[in-house]
Amino acid sequence: MAPSEPRQTKFVLDESHIPRAWYNIVADLPVPPSPPLHPGTGQPIGPDDLAPLFPMALIGQEVSTEREIEIPEPVRDAYRLYRPSPLYRAHRLERALDTPAHIYYKYEGGSPSGSHKPNTAIAQAFFNKEQGVKRLATETGAGQWGSALAFAGAMFGLEVKVYMVRASYDQKPYRRILMETYGAEVVASPSLTTNYGRTVLAVTPDTPGSLGMAISEAVEDAATRDDTKYALGSVLNHVLLHQTVIGQEALEQMSMAGESPDIVIGCTGGGSNFAGLTFPFLGRNFRDGAKHRVIAAEPEAAPSLTRGVYAYDFGDTGKMTPLVKMYTLGSDFIPEPIHAGGLRYHGMSPLVSLLKQHDLIEARSVHQRSSFAAGVTFARAEGILPAPEPTHAIRVAIDEALAAKEAGESRVILFNLCGHGHFDLSAYEQYLAGTLEDYEYPLERVEAALAGLPQV
Amino acid sequence: MAPSEPRQTKFVLDESHIPRAWYNIVADLPVPPSPPLHPGTGQPIGPDDLAPLFPMALIGQEVSTEREIEIPEPVRDAYRLYRPSPLYRAHRLERALDTPAHIYYKYEGGSPSGSHKPNTAIAQAFFNKEQGVKRLATETGAGQWGSALAFAGAMFGLEVKVYMVRASYDQKPYRRILMETYGAEVVASPSLTTNYGRTVLAVTPDTPGSLGMAISEAVEDAATRDDTKYALGSVLNHVLLHQTVIGQEALEQMSMAGESPDIVIGCTGGGSNFAGLTFPFLGRNFRDGAKHRVIAAEPEAAPSLTRGVYAYDFGDTGKMTPLVKMYTLGSDFIPEPIHAGGLRYHGMSPLVSLLKQHDLIEARSVHQRSSFAAGVTFARAEGILPAPEPTHAIRVAIDEALAAKEAGESRVILFNLCGHGHFDLSAYEQYLAGTLEDYEYPLERVEAALAGLPQV
């Protein structure tokens, strides 16, 4: 850094600063996580139950209590293509809001596939490759995760098969073509290539599909082929673990800026980008008595942390996964079709849920019109067009900056800008045209879904 | 840099390394440029002829012979949002090609609007704002330039009106929505808002429009409103000047890598990204006796440098601009509809043309199928999805790397990856499906257009 630069905007690190270990928050939690349960027996599941789906290295990470897990050099080498990501001081947004708050954001949209998802896709591809796996099967909704895994597959020479929710397959052809350009095979889900898909199509040939159906197809694909494993883009402990490179870099970059965030914000769907930024800061809270306030920003259309219950539930609508203890709206609950497809999930990562249950983090829900308003304000001030998901974090960051102005305090705010919105412009068009819908909280549908919670 | 990093991929600079001056190659040219001529009188034009369209600061830069032109601090401050851009060593592409060549690329796609265009859009917006201009009018084809000027207008509080070629307006709605999200007003050209547009529509109401028509509308808009000036995204000396931040940073980054490029490559349409990377290297050739080979990669569908003539011609199809000395295919020539819309231009920047005429640079033309093949190879190796325009540079870089392999020589190759292809995926889909067309060189159409060259 040159001290002569009057108004530093960007805090960049060269690749020697890519973290050498992932940070495992389980080592520092004040209470231990509840184990996943077998849905048939109600007993905790073991590694063997997961072996058909995941390589042993990832299963080991899923249950590890070690604080640091070394990042293998081939993973760090692929991270060099886009990491460390930059951290920005949002001078222009501060000026637009006329706030004394200092606003910072970590930008993960500069990765090849445009979001934070490659942080775990690369790691998952590597550990599968190392175990001799030839092919990965996964599902994708809006396409961020499928794009990331297709990219990671190309980096490590793995075949990738993506079951893409039919509605998105038809509406977002660009995401599909991006995956195909990386060499992945993409089919609309439900498809004719699995028993589950054929069963669904026999009954409802015109179904638009759902993430739950696509998960079931990808899991069946992996479970029935010896050369294939399954990959998931959020929710699980090892996925959140891989994302902690974000927060570790941000800690170093905030030090470069000479500040420490009073408030750290991430949007939450399954929880992975939120965890990636905030877990290393929470670790400071737990170990060093730091006092970072941490806020999860979720959509009003899927408000698991703010309106759900903390209970054992299935991770998928098909009720095929183990039972996990989490905030949930009920696995039968299908959220309204908001544009932040990455946040349309009935549950929440067990680790994030545990933190909320013990009041170690806060949560706030946001309507989509208000999120897009924040996204447009951000784009006009800072230039970067945010994806719909992180506009929820931007909304909360702006609200906190305005609260700081009201209080006359110079608070330091940090949020995660987890992806760009280049494939989401039709949503911006609807917002600008005034035709974007907000959805009332569907109390009756959630109560119905919660009534069906499994009895454990 | 940590010397312990075994295989450095990315060479990053913090923002104190943003250049403090633009590099004006005119100061180092072995021969002086030919002046633009007034089409009526055939005499060199003066600053007053341009004053209705451009602020005086830019007119001064257009004719300057100073080697360095200071970058104002507000421009550097906006550059901080994305500059310095990273320079990459393409280890994975080298491995895929099994070449002893070292391949480097400068990546300009990380700017908010996704290409190198903001380097000049920001500068043009600043100098207009400084002169009290309230509003800018411009044209755009595929939308890279319009997006950049819309972004720059938002940064400096200027209104921006974009005349977008009707065919692109209908086919590329995402680019239009991006401009509108930045706050610009976008109309399909020809439009009903100008006399020229109304005249065209009265005769051909169903016309798909052309860049030439859109230029005429934007120029009329600027010339007839006191609060408005015109902005152009390539071709002119001051536009190329602003892009030289690219090459100046690359010089420093190649030094960090401990290498000097034997070959420097850029794609050429109007010439601005090519000039941005290569002019600072050519300056070393002229002043210090360096021996960088410099190659311009142009489309076979608009091969002005490789097949055109060096002559005075109009810059637009409407024959409203001054006459400039350049390589041209004739201002009546309309290139085939290749997907690299940014390279579909009948002429070439006068400065780039002069360099070619005196054998100070080389030129090579490339078919689009071959370009897209190079783009897909690149994406699968390096992750970044290139825009159609820089796939021409990638094609030439790969060919040079394979030639180095054939010769058994470890040559150092550097090219400019001037933008990402997130808005161009339908072209990739056509390539992957095998339906992308190559176009034969249209000899008769070019000969007809050249027969109409103005007599000076």
Chai-1 contact restraints between the chains, C-beta under 6 A:
chainA,res_idxA,chainB,res_idxB,connection_type,confidence,min_distance_angstrom,max_distance_angstrom,comment,restraint_id
A,A2,B,S16,contact,1.0,0.0,6.0,A-B,restraint_1
A,E5,B,S16,contact,1.0,0.0,6.0,A-B,restraint_2
A,T9,B,R80,contact,1.0,0.0,6.0,A-B,restraint_3
A,K10,B,E15,contact,1.0,0.0,6.0,A-B,restraint_4
A,K10,B,R80,contact,1.0,0.0,6.0,A-B,restraint_5
A,V12,B,V12,contact,1.0,0.0,6.0,A-B,restraint_6
A,V12,B,D14,contact,1.0,0.0,6.0,A-B,restraint_7
A,D14,B,M1,contact,1.0,0.0,6.0,A-B,restraint_8
A,D14,B,V12,contact,1.0,0.0,6.0,A-B,restraint_9
A,E15,B,K10,contact,1.0,0.0,6.0,A-B,restraint_10
A,S16,B,A2,contact,1.0,0.0,6.0,A-B,restraint_11
A,S16,B,E5,contact,1.0,0.0,6.0,A-B,restraint_12
A,R80,B,T9,contact,1.0,0.0,6.0,A-B,restraint_13
A,R80,B,K10,contact,1.0,0.0,6.0,A-B,restraint_14
A,L81,B,G383,contact,1.0,0.0,6.0,A-B,restraint_15
A,G110,B,G110,contact,1.0,0.0,6.0,A-B,restraint_16
A,P112,B,G383,contact,1.0,0.0,6.0,A-B,restraint_17
A,P112,B,I384,contact,1.0,0.0,6.0,A-B,restraint_18
A,F151,B,G383,contact,1.0,0.0,6.0,A-B,restraint_19
A,A154,B,R380,contact,1.0,0.0,6.0,A-B,restraint_20
A,Y174,B,L425,contact,1.0,0.0,6.0,A-B,restraint_21
A,I177,B,L425,contact,1.0,0.0,6.0,A-B,restraint_22
A,I177,B,Y428,contact,1.0,0.0,6.0,A-B,restraint_23
A,I177,B,E429,contact,1.0,0.0,6.0,A-B,restraint_24
A,E180,B,L432,contact,1.0,0.0,6.0,A-B,restraint_25
A,T181,B,V376,contact,1.0,0.0,6.0,A-B,restraint_26
A,T181,B,A379,contact,1.0,0.0,6.0,A-B,restraint_27
A,T181,B,Y428,contact,1.0,0.0,6.0,A-B,restraint_28
A,G183,B,R380,contact,1.0,0.0,6.0,A-B,restraint_29
A,A379,B,T181,contact,1.0,0.0,6.0,A-B,restraint_30
A,R380,B,A154,contact,1.0,0.0,6.0,A-B,restraint_31
A,R380,B,G183,contact,1.0,0.0,6.0,A-B,restraint_32
A,G383,B,L81,contact,1.0,0.0,6.0,A-B,restraint_33
A,G383,B,P112,contact,1.0,0.0,6.0,A-B,restraint_34
A,G383,B,F151,contact,1.0,0.0,6.0,A-B,restraint_35
A,I384,B,P112,contact,1.0,0.0,6.0,A-B,restraint_36
A,H422,B,H422,contact,1.0,0.0,6.0,A-B,restraint_37
A,L425,B,Y174,contact,1.0,0.0,6.0,A-B,restraint_38
A,L425,B,I177,contact,1.0,0.0,6.0,A-B,restraint_39
A,Y428,B,I177,contact,1.0,0.0,6.0,A-B,restraint_40
A,Y428,B,T181,contact,1.0,0.0,6.0,A-B,restraint_41
A,E429,B,I177,contact,1.0,0.0,6.0,A-B,restraint_42
A,L432,B,E180,contact,1.0,0.0,6.0,A-B,restraint_43
